[in-house]
């Protein structure tokens, strides 16, 4: 998915949301925004929104002198999600289709996106996800392919959300599927890293690997050999969130192992998916 003109305000919004995690003055924040604007003419117009956003955000972090501005917020979102797990596990236990419900819960967790949304209602979004259909729903084909699958790779997205992904990983394990979960190699926005995976107990359940990259999304050319091998070996791949969709959407047209699980949180992504803003998607391409 290539960038469009409307992506530019989002780069600025993500930068402002990053600055809001700190205690710098408004004058200093304004200065940092002005310094990042000089990068805009040099962004690749044929690149993906995830790639270009990362370039801007790295500059913001550099100017702040802070490696992970979202560190405190990520812990808070992890704690919030962990508190909800017992009741969600009970809901899964009572379901007639536990895997489908865990996919709904996992996509509801995708609302935890501090780069785009300043405020979000996780519990309300979960309840909404339970009663609403996927706007694009390829669950039937996924179920069919799952019968012959031995290994699944899940591409993680945000902190907090990763706790709900743990429920999905556990459900797949119960089906006899080997699960590998991939996180970012280093902090970018509130994306999940190995620290988050350990904090929510994901590392106790499945094999967790770094993708070797600090980009938003999954930029394969920037990923480690370990990740590339895991991607190649997987029978199915579940790609969580918008940035992963932005960076892998082109590949998904040919790779029928790849399923996108996300909530369309911007008009550009929604249009590309052919859905309405805010709708949930579980689709193969």
Rosetta blueprint (number, residue, H / E / L):
1 X L
2 X E
3 X L
4 X L
5 X L
6 X L
7 X H
8 X H
9 X H
10 X H
11 X H
12 X H
13 X H
14 X H
15 X H
16 X H
17 X H
18 X H
19 X H
20 X L
21 X L
22 X L
23 X L
24 X L
25 X L
26 X H
27 X H
28 X H
29 X H
30 X H
31 X H
32 X H
33 X H
34 X H
35 X H
36 X H
37 X H
38 X L
39 X L
40 X H
41 X H
42 X H
43 X L
44 X L
45 X L
46 X L
47 X L
48 X E
49 X H
50 X H
51 X H
52 X H
53 X H
54 X H
55 X H
56 X H
57 X H
58 X H
59 X H
60 X H
61 X H
62 X H
63 X H
64 X H
65 X L
66 X L
67 X L
68 X L
69 X L
70 X L
71 X H
72 X H
73 X H
74 X H
75 X H
76 X H
77 X H
78 X H
79 X H
80 X H
81 X H
82 X H
83 X H
84 X H
85 X H
86 X H
87 X H
88 X H
89 X H
90 X H
91 X H
92 X H
93 X H
94 X H
95 X L
96 X L
97 X L
98 X H
99 X H
100 X H
101 X H
102 X H
103 X H
104 X H
105 X H
106 X H
107 X H
108 X H
109 X H
110 X H
111 X H
112 X L
113 X L
114 X L
115 X L
116 X L
117 X L
118 X L
119 X L
120 X L
121 X L
122 X H
123 X H
124 X H
125 X H
126 X H
127 X H
128 X H
129 X H
130 X H
131 X H
132 X L
133 X L
134 X L
135 X L
136 X E
137 X E
138 X L
139 X H
140 X H
141 X H
142 X H
143 X H
144 X H
145 X H
146 X H
147 X L
148 X L
149 X L
150 X L
151 X E
152 X E
153 X E
154 X E
155 X E
156 X L
157 X L
158 X E
159 X L
160 X L
161 X H
162 X H
163 X H
164 X H
165 X H
166 X H
167 X H
168 X H
169 X H
170 X H
171 X H
172 X H
173 X H
174 X H
175 X L
176 X L
177 X L
178 X E
179 X E
180 X E
181 X E
182 X E
183 X E
184 X E
185 X L
186 X L
187 X L
188 X L
189 X L
190 X L
191 X E
192 X L
193 X E
194 X H
195 X H
196 X H
197 X H
198 X H
199 X H
200 X L
201 X L
202 X H
203 X H
204 X H
205 X H
206 X L
207 X E
208 X E
209 X E
210 X E
211 X L
212 X L
213 X L
214 X L
215 X L
216 X L
217 X L
218 X L
219 X L
220 X H
221 X H
222 X H
223 X L
224 X L
225 X H
226 X H
227 X H
228 X H
229 X H
230 X H
231 X H
232 X H
233 X H
234 X L
235 X L
236 X E
237 X E
238 X E
239 X E
240 X E
241 X L
242 X H
243 X H
244 X H
245 X H
246 X H
247 X H
248 X H
249 X H
250 X H
251 X H
252 X H
253 X L
254 X L
255 X L
256 X L
257 X L
258 X E
259 X E
260 X E
261 X E
262 X E
263 X E
264 X L
265 X L
266 X L
267 X H
268 X H
269 X H
270 X H
271 X H
272 X H
273 X H
274 X L
275 X L
276 X L
277 X L
278 X L
279 X L
280 X E
281 X E
282 X E
283 X E
284 X L
285 X L
